[in-house]
Amino acid sequence: MKKIIIILTLLLSVVSFSETTYFQVGITPELKLFSSEEVTGIRVPIFFGTTEKVTGVDFNLFTSEVDEFTGISGGIFVGAGIFSKVNTKFRGIGLNIANIQGGDSKGVLLGGFNMTNDFAGLKLGLFNYSKEKAGAELGVINYSSDVYLQVGFINIATDIKGVQFGLLNFSKNGILPVMPFINFSLGD
């Protein structure tokens, strides 16, 4: 057992001499095989993995954090990871129990909880939250400052650019501030 731990430690201590690696496995942010900060290919963070840029597949088992991401983010739980965070730029598909996207994001997010800043695309989740803009949100509860489409039981938006469909729809610029079933804006 000691030999396996020593070999695993040595393997995970290997430092990649190029700026980009095509494959990365990480146990912790400091302990990773091929420790480049840019991955073009497949990345597998096991417990909590961080890196600067991923282009490809991020197959996280528990938690992943990336500054810039382009590709597909998922994991082992019915194709989903537990938690994925992208700090500045996201382009792609996120299949995680919790998708947290800061900065500029475009694509599709499928998860229990989807939190974005400025998002263009489709979010499917139990709870969808957008700090600023959102494209389309489909969920049980949807909240966005500025949104084009919300479909859910409860929809909350400061500014509707399109339409809300749900049991209760809240919007400051809607035809009424609170509307059952459908709400939309009559103009700017």
N, C-alpha and C positions, 0 to 999 in steps of 0.2 A: 504494500500500500504506500509506503514511504517513497519507493522508486517512482510510482505513478504520479504522486504529488510533485516530486522534484522534476520529472520530465514535463509535466503539465505547466509548472511554473516557468521552466526554461523556454518552452514553446510560446507561452503567453508573454514572455519578456522580449521576444524577438522584435526588433525595430526595423521597420521598412525604410530603406534608404531612398526610395523614390517619393515624390510628393503625392502620388496617387497609388492606391492599391485597388485590386479588383475583387478582393475578398477580405472580410474582416470579421473576427469573432472576438467578442469582449465579455469578460466576466464582470468587471467593474470599469469605471472610466479610466483608471490607470493600468489595469491588467487586461491587455488585449493582444491578440495575435494579428500582426501587421498593423502597426499603430499609426498609420498615416491619418491625417486629418481630412483627407478627401478620398471617398470610396466611390468608384465607378464599377458597379457590379452588384455583389451580394454582401449585405452586412447583417450579422446575427449578434445583437446585444443580448446577453443572457439575463443578467439581473438589472443593471442600470448602465446603459451605454451612451456615451456622448461622443460627438464628432462634429466637425464644421460643415462638411458638405457630403451629401449622398445623392448619387444618380444611379437609379436601379431599383433593387428590392431591399427593403429594410424589414427583416423577419424577426421582430422582437418577441422575446418570450415573456418579459414583464414590462420593462420601461425603456424607452428610447428618447433621446434628446438630440436634435440636429439643428444647426443654424439655417442651412438651406437644403431643401429636399425636392427631388424630381423623381417620380416613379410610383411604386406601390409599397405602402406600409401596412403590414399585417403581422400575424403571429400564430401561435399554436391553438388558441381557443376558438374553435370553429372558424379558423382562418383569420382570427383577430388577435391582436396583442392586447395587453391590458391598458397601457398608457403610452401615447406618442405625443411628443411636443416638438414643434418646429418653431424656431424663434423669429426668423425674418422673412423667409420666402418658401412657399409650398406650391408645387405643381404636381398634381397626380391624384391618386386614390388612397384614402386612409380608411383602413378596416381595423379599428381598435375600439375597445370598450370606451376609452376616453381619447378624443382627438383634440389637442390644444394647438391652435395655429395663431401665432402672432404675426404681425406685419401683413404682407400681401399674399393672399392665398387664392388659388384657382384649382378647381377640380371637383371631386366627389368625396364626401365624408360620410361614412356609415359607422355609427357607434351609439352607445347608450347616451353619451354626453359629448356634444360637439361645441367647442368654444373657439370663435375666430375674432379677428380684428376687422380686416377688410377682405371680404370673401366674394368671389364670383364663381358660381357653380351650384351644386345641389348638396344639401345636407339632409341626411336621413338619420333620425335619432329620437330617443325618448325626450331629451331636452336639448334644444339648439339655442345657442346664445351668440350674438354678434355685437361686438362693441360699437362698430361703425356700420359699414355696408354689408348686405347679404344678397345673394341671388335668390335662390329658392330654398325654403326650409319646410320639411315635412317631418312632423313629430307630434308628440303629445303636448308639449309646451314649447312654444317658439318665442324668442325675444330678440328684437333687433332694433337698432336705432334707425336704420334706413334699409328698406327691404322691397323687393319686387313681388315675391309670392310667398305666402305662408299658408300651410294647410296643417291643421291640428285641432285639438280640443280647445286649447287656449292660445291665442296669438296676440302678441304685444309688440307694437312698433311705434316709434315716434313719428316716422315719416313713411307712408306707403307710396311706392312708385307704381304699384300694380294692384293686387287684390289679396285679401285675406279670406280664407274659408275655414270656419270652425264653429264650435259651440258658442264661444265668446271671443270677440275680436275687439281689441283696444288699439286706438290710434288717434293721436292729436289732430292729424289732418284728414281723418276719414269722414265719411258723410255724417256720422255722429261719433263722438269719442268712444262709445261702447255700442257694439252691434252684435246681435246674435246671427249666426250662420254665414253672413258675408259682409265685408266692409271694403271700401275702396276710396280713393281720393277723387275729388271732382276737379282737381287741377292744382297748380302750384300757388 
